[in-house]
Amino acid sequence: MAKDSLTDDRNTLEVETVVLVAEDGTPIGTADKALVHDLDTPLHLAFSCHVFDEHGRILVTRRALIKKAWPGVWTNSFCGHPAPGETLADAALRRASHELGIGLTELTLVLPDFRYRAVDASGIVENEICPVFTAVTYSTVEPRADEVMEWRWVTRDDLVMAVRTTPWAFSPWLTLQLPLLFPHD
């Protein structure tokens, strides 16, 4: 009997797993990341990171057009999901290298209780407990084309103004995080 080649190919690839959580943040299981983000996404654990350079500018990225949720939208430096048993800090270091080709220093958890639920134009739901980090890099940004289509270093004031005047051009998590990161702007 012939095997399903799609199934065989999927089994040979590494499956990225997300940690499903209860309302209080307690892990309750895992799910395949490729399958969990849909029209009824369960609550799961993620993180966001805002990366600064030596001049104090913030790295913003534009999500690749092939991304399932919010393709082509400007957002924070990078986001991701910790693997089961992986700390949020280790996941952030892993994703910075994977997505942007950068190393991080001064990784600091700044919004440990951030969470949000948002629906993109196609109906895909993000439903995350999503602690937020800041970090510094001295590396040259070399993003993966399947993750990032554009990137820029911007001043805090320019980013705050852009999000304030054109919130529709940015990810919902960035528009929610920015006032918490810079409450007096």
C-alpha positions as CSV (number, residue, x, y, z in Angstrom):
1,M,0.0,0.0,0.0
2,A,1.4,3.4,-1.0
3,K,2.0,5.9,1.8
4,D,0.7,9.4,1.6
5,S,3.7,11.5,0.5
6,L,2.3,14.6,2.2
7,T,2.1,12.8,5.6
8,D,5.6,11.3,5.0
9,D,7.1,14.7,4.2
10,R,5.4,16.3,7.3
11,N,6.7,13.6,9.6
12,T,10.3,14.2,8.4
13,L,10.1,18.0,9.0
14,E,10.5,19.4,12.5
15,V,7.0,20.4,13.8
16,E,7.0,23.6,15.8
17,T,4.8,23.1,18.9
18,V,3.1,25.8,21.0
19,V,2.2,25.6,24.7
20,L,-1.6,25.8,25.3
21,V,-2.5,27.5,28.6
22,A,-5.4,28.0,30.9
23,E,-6.8,31.5,31.6
24,D,-4.4,31.7,34.5
25,G,-1.4,30.9,32.3
26,T,-1.0,27.3,33.5
27,P,0.2,25.0,30.7
28,I,-2.5,22.5,29.8
29,G,-1.1,20.9,26.6
30,T,0.6,21.5,23.3
31,A,-0.4,21.9,19.7
32,D,1.2,22.1,16.3
33,K,1.8,25.8,15.6
34,A,0.8,25.4,11.9
35,L,-2.6,24.0,12.9
36,V,-3.4,26.0,16.1
37,H,-3.7,29.5,14.4
38,D,-7.1,29.5,12.8
39,L,-10.6,31.0,13.2
40,D,-10.8,29.7,16.8
41,T,-7.3,29.8,18.1
42,P,-6.9,28.4,21.7
43,L,-5.1,30.5,24.3
44,H,-1.4,29.8,24.1
45,L,2.0,31.1,25.3
46,A,4.0,33.5,23.1
47,F,6.4,36.4,23.5
48,S,7.3,39.7,21.8
49,C,10.6,41.5,21.8
50,H,11.5,45.1,21.0
51,V,15.2,45.4,20.0
52,F,17.2,48.6,20.3
53,D,20.5,49.5,18.7
54,E,23.5,51.3,20.3
55,H,21.8,54.7,19.4
56,G,18.6,53.8,21.2
57,R,16.6,53.3,18.0
58,I,14.0,50.5,17.8
59,L,14.0,47.8,15.2
60,V,10.6,47.5,13.5
61,T,9.9,44.7,10.9
62,R,7.3,44.2,8.3
63,R,5.9,40.6,8.3
64,A,6.5,38.6,5.2
65,L,3.6,38.2,2.8
66,I,3.6,34.4,3.3
67,K,2.8,34.7,7.0
68,K,-0.5,33.1,7.9
69,A,-1.7,36.0,10.2
70,W,-1.2,39.7,9.6
71,P,1.0,39.3,6.4
72,G,2.7,42.5,5.2
73,V,1.9,44.3,8.5
74,W,4.6,46.4,10.3
75,T,5.3,45.1,13.9
76,N,7.8,45.0,16.7
77,S,11.2,43.5,16.1
78,F,10.1,39.9,16.4
79,C,7.7,37.5,18.2
80,G,7.6,33.8,18.8
81,H,6.4,30.9,20.8
82,P,8.5,29.0,23.4
83,A,8.8,25.3,22.9
84,P,7.5,23.0,25.7
85,G,10.0,23.2,28.5
86,E,11.9,26.2,27.0
87,T,12.1,29.4,29.0
88,L,10.8,32.6,27.4
89,A,14.3,34.1,27.5
90,D,15.8,31.1,25.7
91,A,13.0,31.2,23.1
92,A,13.6,35.0,22.5
93,L,17.3,34.3,22.0
94,R,16.5,31.5,19.6
95,R,14.0,33.4,17.6
96,A,16.3,36.5,17.3
97,S,18.9,34.4,15.7
98,H,16.5,32.4,13.5
99,E,14.3,35.3,12.3
100,L,16.7,38.2,12.2
101,G,20.2,36.7,12.3
102,I,21.1,38.7,15.4
103,G,22.4,38.2,18.9
104,L,20.9,40.0,21.9
105,T,22.2,41.6,25.0
106,E,20.4,43.1,27.9
107,L,17.3,40.9,27.4
108,T,14.8,42.3,29.9
109,L,11.2,41.2,30.6
110,V,9.3,44.4,30.8
111,L,5.6,43.4,30.4
112,P,5.3,40.0,32.1
113,D,1.5,40.0,32.1
114,F,0.7,41.2,28.6
115,R,-2.0,39.3,26.8
116,Y,-4.3,40.0,23.9
117,R,-6.8,38.5,21.4
118,A,-7.1,39.9,17.9
119,V,-8.6,38.8,14.6
120,D,-6.9,39.7,11.3
121,A,-8.7,40.6,8.0
122,S,-8.8,36.9,6.9
123,G,-10.4,35.8,10.2
124,I,-7.3,34.3,11.7
125,V,-7.3,34.7,15.5
126,E,-4.3,35.4,17.7
127,N,-5.1,34.5,21.4
128,E,-1.9,34.8,23.4
129,I,-0.5,35.3,26.8
130,C,2.5,37.2,25.4
131,P,5.1,38.6,27.8
132,V,7.2,41.4,26.3
133,F,10.9,41.8,26.3
134,T,13.3,44.6,25.4
135,A,16.9,43.9,24.3
136,V,19.9,45.4,22.6
137,T,21.8,44.2,19.6
138,Y,25.1,45.1,18.1
139,S,24.7,42.6,15.3
140,T,23.9,43.4,11.6
141,V,20.3,42.5,10.9
142,E,20.0,39.7,8.3
143,P,16.4,38.7,8.3
144,R,14.9,35.5,6.8
145,A,12.8,36.3,3.7
146,D,10.1,33.9,4.9
147,E,9.7,35.9,8.2
148,V,10.5,39.6,7.4
149,M,10.0,41.5,4.1
150,E,11.3,44.9,5.3
151,W,12.9,46.3,8.4
152,R,14.0,49.7,9.8
153,W,15.6,51.3,12.8
154,V,13.4,54.1,14.0
155,T,13.3,56.5,16.9
156,R,10.9,55.9,19.7
157,D,9.1,59.2,19.0
158,D,8.7,58.4,15.3
159,L,7.3,54.9,16.1
160,V,4.9,56.3,18.6
161,M,3.7,58.9,16.2
162,A,3.3,56.4,13.3
163,V,1.3,54.0,15.4
164,R,-0.8,56.8,16.8
165,T,-1.7,58.2,13.3
166,T,-1.9,55.0,11.3
167,P,-2.7,52.1,13.7
168,W,-4.2,50.0,10.9
169,A,-0.7,49.7,9.3
170,F,0.7,47.9,12.4
171,S,0.1,44.7,14.2
172,P,-2.5,44.8,17.0
173,W,0.0,43.6,19.5
174,L,2.3,46.4,18.7
175,T,-0.4,49.0,19.0
176,L,-1.4,47.6,22.4
177,Q,2.2,47.2,23.7
178,L,3.6,50.6,22.7
179,P,1.5,52.7,25.2
180,L,2.5,50.3,28.0
181,L,6.2,50.5,27.0
182,F,6.2,54.3,26.7
183,P,3.3,55.5,28.8
184,H,4.1,59.2,28.7
185,D,4.4,59.6,25.0
